[in-house]
Amino acid sequence: MPSESRNTILTNQNNPIIPHKYPIEMSKVYINGKVFTVSAANEWAEAFVVTEDGTFGDVGTTVEILNAYPNSQVIDLEGQFVMPGMHDAHCHLLMASEEKLFEAKLGSDSTPDEIVKKFKEYSSGACNHLDTVSNWLVGNFYHYANFKDEKPDRQFLDDAFGDQPVVIREYTTHNIFANTAALIAAGYEENPVDPWDGYYVRREDGTITGELVEGAATRMFSSLPKGRPEDNITALEYGVKMANRFGFTAVQEASANTVYLEAAKALEEKGALTINLDAHVVFYGVGAFPQEDVGSLHHTLWNAKHYKSKHFNPMFTKCWIDGVPWHPHETHCPLTEEGEVDYSRLLIPQETFKKAIERFDSEGRTCKVHVCGQGSAKFALDCFEELRKRRPDGVRHELAHNMNVTDADCARYKRLNITAEMSPAIWHDSDFQPEVNPGSVYPFNTLQDNGALLTIGSDWVFAPDTPNIFPGLQAIMENKHGWNMKRKDVLRIVTLDGATAVGREKNEGSIEKGKLANFIITDRNMVEAPSIADTIVLKTFFEGKQVYDYETDELKHFQGKV
């Protein structure tokens, strides 16, 4: 145990550990650990108790716990580091899992010829899932840099696949590229007019290339094969296990729909939902993420309460205000030269947004709002400011991503009770540094200095294979780009602050008596190690039960990668 922490490994004298005259033999006692509790009262401990009901019992020194629980099962941690299970504040658990399990892995560096080759390999036996969802070929991802003039053209897919529908998600996941057969199958006209909330990329003669941006892609994304219910359950279970693999015991799903709620309900009934899953049901969104029409989603929002269970809470909501600030389409909403919101770049009608947040605030339902540009952040904060005048005691809401927020707007989050949810956690990636992507600013320190509640999300569905956030956590502590977060603050953000954002701070997020026994064991001291970028999670426990073990994991090769 670090010498500077020794004085904190003392039981609170106001709450001494009392020996049990008749010890509860089903309790498990963990001793000789380096336990970072994330509790302000007692930051460090050596030992703790997990009770039969899956909550933490007493927390203290090894001697105290052994004396108080002489007949309980003892697990010697042998000096290993323990901390609370982590909270992924932004994840697309089902969509990401379906991509990994059931769709063609093209890689964002593939050329047209390589894309065709990989699709043919995929369709000739590499995918057992294909016949269950129709004859569509779906792949991930394409990148503009691999095409002439940065414009993929559907002609090469038409030549290779003829009447078979083929679609490829863009590397940002917001846009999609389709061949002629897919366009026809989804009901697109030969030469459609651009919608108000997106556009079609066009050839010099005005015909469309097959690349659909934001609102222009909505119909195509909604037309993608949905798969069988059993496949959706398989995919979601894969996602839950992947979350456990990387130390998560709580996840916020950022784009739930009807299919998602049904799969989560089935997984809970199966006893395989080994995370606390909070689902943000889409109430308005264009392009990639709703994958369901607005009318149907409104029914889902109304019926969500019937899906709520012990580990699944779908009483949260989500909308998109803008796109992303990444080349070549850069669909985020900026500020004008005069510092005003560029309303022409919003992807939701202004009054629709205002009425929706008023409704959900009155219902006590947190809204997660996608904002990537300075203009979208300002617009959302302006709307919440007006709402707070009428409803000063409403629920906590969230702005997601916060890639670029002005200093003046950073000062408003705390006052308006808005969580600053920071994602995707790719700040370590050279392609997403501010000098490469000027919109990828992520004002961590400014938001923190202004007292905002920060959370961090993997945004898994984006190009990375896994929801591993450890490289991203390390990057914001290296004094680059104005990011100079402190280690303990970062660990609190991904544990207790995440629980606070969804209203569960009294039940989880720290290792304290009475809270859920959700904790992880890692391969290093996460507070003191020189780097946590390549951290390996050795074990994950959910409600006191082990749900992940590195030693027996067939996919352990995913861990420890930067």
C-alpha positions in Angstrom: 0.0 0.0 0.0 1.4 3.4 -0.9 2.8 5.2 2.2 0.9 8.3 1.5 -2.3 6.3 1.7 -1.7 4.4 4.9 -3.4 6.9 7.1 -6.6 6.6 5.1 -6.8 2.8 5.6 -8.7 3.3 8.8 -12.3 2.6 9.5 -14.3 5.7 10.1 -14.4 5.9 13.9 -18.0 7.0 13.8 -18.9 3.7 12.2 -16.6 1.0 13.7 -16.6 -2.5 12.4 -18.5 -4.6 14.9 -17.6 -8.3 15.2 -20.4 -10.6 14.2 -21.4 -12.9 17.1 -23.1 -15.2 14.5 -21.2 -14.5 11.3 -23.1 -14.8 8.0 -21.3 -17.7 6.5 -22.4 -16.9 3.0 -20.5 -13.6 3.1 -17.2 -13.5 1.2 -14.2 -11.6 2.7 -11.6 -10.1 0.4 -8.3 -9.3 2.1 -4.8 -8.0 1.5 -5.8 -5.8 -1.5 -5.0 -2.3 -2.7 -8.5 -1.2 -2.8 -9.3 2.3 -4.2 -12.8 2.8 -3.0 -13.5 6.2 -4.7 -15.2 7.1 -1.4 -14.5 10.6 -0.1 -14.7 9.2 3.5 -12.2 6.4 3.1 -10.3 6.5 -0.2 -8.2 3.4 0.4 -8.8 0.1 2.1 -7.2 -3.3 2.3 -10.3 -5.5 2.7 -14.0 -5.6 2.2 -17.0 -7.9 2.6 -19.4 -9.0 -0.1 -22.7 -10.1 1.4 -25.1 -12.8 0.1 -27.4 -10.2 -1.4 -24.6 -8.9 -3.7 -23.8 -5.7 -1.8 -20.7 -4.6 0.0 -20.5 -5.2 3.7 -17.9 -3.6 5.9 -14.8 -2.0 4.3 -11.6 -1.6 6.2 -8.2 -3.1 7.1 -7.5 -6.8 6.7 -7.2 -7.3 10.5 -10.5 -5.5 11.1 -12.4 -7.6 8.5 -10.9 -10.9 9.6 -11.7 -10.3 13.2 -15.3 -9.3 12.4 -16.0 -12.2 10.0 -14.1 -15.2 11.4 -16.2 -17.9 9.7 -16.7 -16.4 6.3 -15.0 -17.5 3.1 -11.7 -15.6 2.6 -10.3 -14.5 -0.8 -6.7 -13.3 -0.6 -6.1 -10.6 -3.1 -2.4 -10.9 -2.6 -1.8 -7.2 -3.1 -3.9 -6.8 -6.3 -5.5 -3.5 -7.2 -9.3 -3.3 -6.8 -11.6 -0.4 -7.8 -15.4 0.0 -8.5 -16.8 -1.3 -11.7 -16.7 1.3 -14.4 -19.5 3.2 -16.1 -19.6 3.6 -19.9 -21.7 6.8 -20.4 -22.2 6.3 -24.2 -22.3 3.1 -26.0 -24.3 1.5 -28.9 -24.2 -2.0 -27.5 -26.5 -3.8 -29.9 -25.5 -2.1 -33.1 -21.8 -2.5 -32.4 -22.2 -6.1 -31.5 -24.2 -6.8 -34.7 -21.4 -5.1 -36.7 -18.8 -7.3 -35.2 -20.7 -10.6 -35.3 -22.9 -10.4 -38.4 -21.5 -7.9 -40.9 -18.5 -7.8 -43.2 -15.3 -6.4 -41.7 -13.9 -4.3 -44.5 -11.6 -2.0 -42.5 -11.5 1.7 -43.1 -8.3 1.5 -45.1 -9.8 -0.7 -47.9 -9.7 0.3 -51.5 -12.6 -0.4 -53.9 -11.0 -3.6 -55.1 -10.3 -4.8 -51.5 -13.9 -4.0 -50.6 -15.2 -6.2 -53.4 -12.8 -9.0 -52.4 -13.8 -8.9 -48.7 -17.5 -8.8 -49.5 -17.2 -11.8 -51.8 -15.3 -13.7 -49.1 -18.0 -12.7 -46.6 -20.9 -13.8 -48.8 -19.3 -17.1 -49.8 -19.4 -18.8 -46.5 -17.7 -16.5 -44.0 -21.0 -15.4 -42.5 -23.6 -17.9 -41.3 -25.9 -15.0 -40.5 -26.4 -13.9 -44.0 -29.4 -16.1 -44.9 -31.3 -15.1 -41.8 -31.7 -11.5 -42.8 -32.2 -11.5 -46.6 -29.6 -11.2 -49.3 -28.3 -7.8 -48.3 -24.5 -7.3 -47.9 -23.7 -4.9 -45.1 -20.1 -3.9 -44.3 -18.1 -1.6 -42.1 -16.4 0.9 -42.8 -15.4 3.0 -45.8 -13.1 6.0 -45.7 -13.1 8.9 -48.2 -9.3 8.8 -48.5 -9.4 5.5 -50.4 -11.5 6.8 -53.3 -10.8 9.1 -56.2 -11.6 12.7 -55.4 -12.7 11.5 -52.0 -16.0 10.3 -53.5 -16.9 6.6 -53.5 -19.1 5.8 -56.5 -21.7 3.0 -56.5 -20.6 1.9 -60.0 -17.9 -0.4 -58.7 -20.4 -2.2 -56.4 -23.0 -2.4 -59.2 -20.4 -4.0 -61.5 -19.4 -6.5 -58.8 -22.8 -7.4 -57.3 -25.5 -6.6 -59.8 -28.9 -6.8 -58.3 -27.8 -7.7 -54.8 -28.2 -4.8 -52.4 -24.8 -3.7 -50.8 -24.3 -1.0 -48.2 -21.3 0.2 -46.3 -21.3 2.5 -43.2 -18.9 5.4 -43.3 -16.0 5.6 -40.8 -17.9 8.2 -38.7 -21.0 5.8 -38.7 -23.2 8.8 -39.4 -23.4 8.3 -43.2 -23.8 5.3 -45.6 -22.8 4.3 -49.1 -25.1 2.1 -51.2 -25.2 0.5 -54.6 -28.1 0.9 -57.0 -29.8 -2.3 -55.9 -29.9 -1.1 -52.3 -31.2 2.3 -53.3 -34.0 0.8 -55.2 -34.8 -1.7 -52.4 -35.0 1.1 -49.9 -37.4 3.1 -52.1 -35.1 5.9 -53.3 -36.0 7.8 -56.4 -33.6 7.8 -59.4 -32.5 11.4 -58.8 -33.9 12.5 -55.4 -34.0 16.0 -54.1 -31.8 16.8 -51.1 -33.7 16.7 -47.8 -33.5 19.7 -45.5 -31.4 17.8 -43.0 -28.9 16.1 -45.3 -27.8 15.7 -48.8 -26.8 13.2 -51.6 -23.2 13.3 -52.9 -23.4 13.9 -56.6 -21.4 13.3 -59.7 -20.5 16.1 -62.1 -23.6 15.4 -64.1 -25.8 15.7 -61.0 -26.7 12.0 -60.5 -26.1 10.6 -57.1 -22.9 8.6 -56.3 -24.7 6.4 -53.7 -23.2 8.2 -50.7 -26.0 9.4 -48.4 -25.3 12.0 -45.8 -27.2 12.5 -42.5 -30.9 13.0 -43.3 -30.5 11.6 -46.8 -29.4 8.3 -45.2 -32.3 7.9 -42.8 -34.4 5.8 -45.1 -31.5 3.5 -45.9 -30.5 2.9 -42.3 -34.2 2.2 -41.5 -34.2 -0.4 -44.4 -31.2 -2.4 -43.1 -32.1 -6.0 -42.3 -33.1 -6.3 -38.6 -32.3 -10.0 -38.1 -34.2 -12.6 -36.1 -35.1 -11.9 -32.4 -32.7 -14.7 -31.4 -29.8 -13.0 -33.3 -30.5 -9.7 -31.6 -30.3 -11.5 -28.2 -27.1 -13.2 -29.2 -25.6 -9.8 -30.3 -26.7 -8.0 -27.1 -25.3 -10.7 -24.9 -22.0 -10.5 -26.8 -22.0 -6.7 -26.1 -22.7 -7.2 -22.4 -19.8 -9.6 -22.2 -17.6 -7.2 -24.0 -18.5 -4.5 -21.6 -17.6 -6.8 -18.6 -14.3 -7.6 -20.4 -13.3 -4.0 -20.2 -14.4 -3.4 -16.6 -17.8 -2.0 -17.2 -20.6 -2.9 -14.8 -22.9 -0.1 -15.9 -23.6 1.1 -19.5 -25.7 3.9 -21.0 -27.1 2.8 -24.3 -27.2 5.8 -26.6 -29.7 4.8 -29.2 -32.4 2.3 -28.2 -35.4 1.4 -30.3 -38.1 -1.3 -30.2 -35.8 -4.1 -31.3 -33.3 -3.1 -28.5 -36.0 -3.1 -25.8 -37.2 -6.6 -26.8 -33.6 -8.0 -26.8 -32.8 -6.4 -23.4 -36.0 -7.8 -21.9 -35.1 -11.3 -23.2 -31.5 -11.1 -21.9 -32.7 -10.0 -18.5 -35.2 -13.0 -18.4 -32.3 -15.2 -19.4 -30.3 -14.0 -16.4 -27.5 -12.8 -18.7 -27.7 -9.0 -18.2 -24.6 -8.6 -16.1 -24.5 -4.8 -16.2 -26.9 -2.1 -15.1 -28.1 -0.9 -18.5 -29.8 2.5 -18.9 -31.2 2.9 -22.4 -31.9 6.2 -24.1 -34.8 5.6 -26.4 -34.6 7.8 -29.5 -37.2 10.5 -29.8 -35.8 12.2 -32.8 -32.8 11.4 -35.0 -31.7 11.3 -38.5 -29.4 9.0 -40.4 -27.7 6.0 -38.7 -29.0 5.6 -35.2 -32.8 5.4 -34.9 -33.2 2.7 -37.5 -37.0 3.0 -36.9 -39.6 5.5 -38.0 -40.5 8.4 -35.7 -44.1 7.2 -35.2 -43.0 3.7 -34.1 -40.4 5.2 -31.8 -43.1 7.3 -30.1 -45.0 4.2 -29.2 -41.7 2.7 -27.8 -41.2 5.8 -25.7 -44.7 5.4 -24.3 -44.3 1.7 -23.7 -40.8 1.8 -22.3 -42.0 1.6 -18.7 -43.2 -1.9 -19.3 -39.7 -3.0 -20.1 -38.1 -1.7 -17.0 -36.6 -4.4 -14.8 -33.9 -5.0 -12.1 -31.0 -4.3 -14.4 -32.6 -2.5 -17.3 -34.0 1.0 -17.3 -35.2 2.3 -20.6 -36.8 5.5 -19.2 -34.1 7.8 -20.7 -34.4 9.5 -24.1 -32.0 10.7 -26.9 -31.9 13.1 -29.9 -29.4 14.4 -32.3 -29.0 18.1 -32.9 -26.2 18.0 -35.4 -23.7 15.6 -37.1 -19.9 15.4 -36.6 -17.0 17.8 -37.4 -15.0 15.3 -39.4 -13.9 15.5 -43.0 -15.2 15.4 -45.6 -18.8 16.2 -44.7 -18.4 18.1 -41.5 -22.1 18.1 -40.6 -21.7 19.7 -37.1 -23.5 22.9 -36.3 -21.0 25.8 -35.8 -21.3 29.3 -34.6 -21.5 32.1 -37.2 -18.8 34.8 -37.4 -21.0 36.9 -35.1 -21.0 34.1 -32.4 -24.6 33.1 -33.0 -25.9 29.6 -33.7 -25.9 28.7 -37.3 -29.5 27.4 -37.2 -29.3 26.2 -40.8 -27.0 23.4 -39.7 -29.3 22.0 -37.0 -30.7 18.5 -37.7 -33.9 19.0 -35.6 -36.6 21.6 -35.9 -36.1 24.1 -33.1 -39.7 23.9 -31.7 -39.6 20.1 -31.9 -36.6 20.0 -29.6 -38.0 22.6 -27.1 -41.3 20.8 -26.8 -39.6 17.4 -26.4 -37.3 18.4 -23.6 -40.1 20.2 -21.8 -42.2 17.0 -22.0 -39.5 14.7 -20.8 -38.4 17.0 -18.1 -41.9 17.0 -16.7 -41.9 13.2 -16.9 -38.6 13.0 -15.0 -36.8 11.4 -17.9 -33.2 12.4 -18.7 -32.6 13.6 -22.3 -29.2 12.8 -23.8 -28.6 15.4 -26.6 -25.9 14.8 -29.3 -23.9 18.0 -29.7 -20.6 18.2 -31.6 -20.3 21.8 -32.7 -20.1 25.0 -30.8 -23.4 26.1 -32.3 -25.3 22.9 -31.3 -24.0 23.1 -27.7 -25.0 26.7 -27.5 -28.5 26.0 -28.9 -29.1 23.1 -26.5 -27.9 25.1 -23.5 -30.0 28.1 -24.5 -33.1 25.8 -24.6 -32.3 24.2 -21.3 -31.8 27.7 -19.8 -35.3 28.7 -20.9 -36.6 25.4 -19.5 -35.0 26.0 -16.1 -36.8 29.3 -15.8 -40.1 27.4 -15.9 -38.9 24.2 -14.2 -35.9 25.0 -12.0 -36.0 21.7 -10.2 -36.2 19.4 -13.2 -34.1 16.3 -13.7 -30.5 16.2 -14.8 -30.0 16.1 -18.5 -26.9 15.4 -20.7 -25.1 16.8 -23.6 -23.2 14.1 -25.4 -19.8 14.4 -27.0 -19.1 18.1 -26.3 -16.3 18.1 -28.9 -16.1 21.9 -29.1 -17.7 24.1 -26.5 -16.9 27.8 -25.9 -15.6 28.9 -22.5 -18.7 30.9 -21.9 -20.9 27.9 -22.5 -18.7 25.6 -20.4 -19.7 27.8 -17.5 -23.4 27.0 -17.8 -23.4 23.2 -17.3 -23.3 23.2 -13.6 -25.9 25.9 -13.1 -28.3 24.2 -15.5 -27.7 20.7 -14.0 -26.4 19.3 -17.3 -23.9 16.5 -17.4 -21.0 16.9 -19.9 -20.7 13.4 -21.4 -17.4 13.2 -23.2 -17.2 10.7 -26.1 -16.0 8.9 -28.2 -12.9 8.1 -26.0 -10.5 8.2 -28.9 -8.4 11.2 -27.8 -5.3 9.1 -28.0 -5.8 8.4 -31.8 -3.5 10.4 -34.0 -6.3 10.9 -36.6 -8.5 12.6 -34.0 -6.1 15.2 -32.5 -7.1 18.9 -32.6 -4.3 19.7 -35.0 -5.8 17.1 -37.5 -9.5 17.6 -36.7 -9.9 21.2 -35.5 -13.3 20.4 -34.1 -12.0 17.7 -31.8 -11.2 20.0 -28.9 -12.9 18.3 -25.9 -12.6 21.0 -23.2 -12.2 18.6 -20.3 -10.3 21.0 -18.0 -12.5 24.0 -18.7 -15.6 22.0 -18.0 -14.1 20.6 -14.8 -12.9 24.0 -13.7 -16.4 25.3 -14.0 -17.8 22.5 -11.8 -19.6 20.5 -14.5 -20.3 16.9 -13.9 -18.2 14.9 -16.4 -18.7 11.4 -17.6 -16.9 9.4 -20.3 -18.2 7.1 -23.0 -16.6 4.7 -25.4 -19.2 5.4 -28.1 -18.6 1.8 -29.2 -20.1 1.4 -32.7 -17.4 3.8 -34.0 -14.5 2.1 -35.8 -12.6 0.5 -32.8 -13.2 -3.2 -32.3 -14.0 -2.9 -28.6 -15.3 -0.4 -26.0 -11.8 -0.1 -24.4 -11.4 3.4 -22.9 -8.1 2.9 -21.1 -6.0 4.5 -23.9 -8.3 7.5 -24.0 -8.2 7.9 -20.2 -4.4 8.0 -20.3 -4.4 10.6 -23.1 -6.3 13.2 -21.1 -3.7 13.0 -18.3 -0.7 13.8 -20.4 -0.9 17.6 -20.5 -1.6 17.8 -24.2 -4.1 20.1 -25.9 -5.1 21.6 -22.6 -6.0 18.2 -21.2 -4.4 17.8 -17.8 -6.8 15.7 -15.8 -5.6 14.1 -12.5 -5.7 10.3 -12.1 -8.0 10.1 -9.2 -10.4 12.5 -10.8 -10.5 10.4 -14.0 -11.2 7.2 -12.0 -14.0 9.0 -10.2 -15.5 10.2 -13.5 -15.7 6.7 -14.9 -17.2 5.3 -11.7 -19.1 7.4 -9.1 -19.7 10.4 -11.4 -21.2 8.0 -14.0 -23.6 6.6 -11.4 -24.5 10.2 -10.4 -25.4 11.1 -14.0 -28.1 8.4 -14.0 -29.2 8.9 -10.4 -27.7 5.8 -8.9 -24.8 7.2 -6.8 -26.4 5.9 -3.6 -26.4 2.4 -4.9 -23.2 2.0 -6.9 -20.0 3.7 -8.2 -17.9 3.3 -5.1 -16.8 0.5 -2.7 -18.9 1.4 0.4 -21.1 -0.6 2.7 -24.6 -1.1 1.4 -23.7 -0.4 -2.3 -23.8 -3.0 -5.0 -20.7 -5.1 -5.0 -19.6 -4.2 -8.5 -15.8 -4.1 -8.8 -12.9 -5.0 -10.9 -9.4 -6.3 -10.4 -6.7 -4.9 -12.8 -3.2 -5.8 -13.7 -1.8 -2.6 -12.1 -2.4 0.1 -9.5 -4.6 2.4 -11.5 -3.8 5.3 -9.2 0.0 5.0 -9.3 1.0 3.2 -12.5 3.0 5.4 -14.9 0.5 4.6 -17.6 -2.9 3.0 -17.7 -3.2 3.0 -21.5 -2.7 -0.8 -21.9 -4.5 -1.8 -18.7 -5.8 -5.4 -18.6 -8.9 -6.2 -16.5 -8.2 -9.5 -14.7 -11.7 -10.0 -13.2 -15.0 -8.2 -13.2 -17.6 -8.7 -10.5 -21.3 -7.7 -10.8 -23.4 -7.8 -7.6 -20.7 -9.9 -6.0 -20.6 -12.6 -8.7 -17.6 -13.0 -11.0 -18.8 -12.2 -14.6 -15.4 -12.0 -16.3 -12.1 -13.8 -15.9 -9.1 -13.0 -18.0 -7.5 -16.4 -17.5 -10.4 -18.3 -19.2 -11.3 -15.6 -21.7 -11.1 -16.8 -25.4 -11.0 -13.2 -26.5 -8.4 -12.0 -24.1 -6.3 -10.8 -27.1 -8.6 -7.8 -27.3 -7.2 -6.5 -24.0 -4.1 -4.4 -23.4 -4.1 -2.8 -26.8 -3.3 0.9 -27.4 
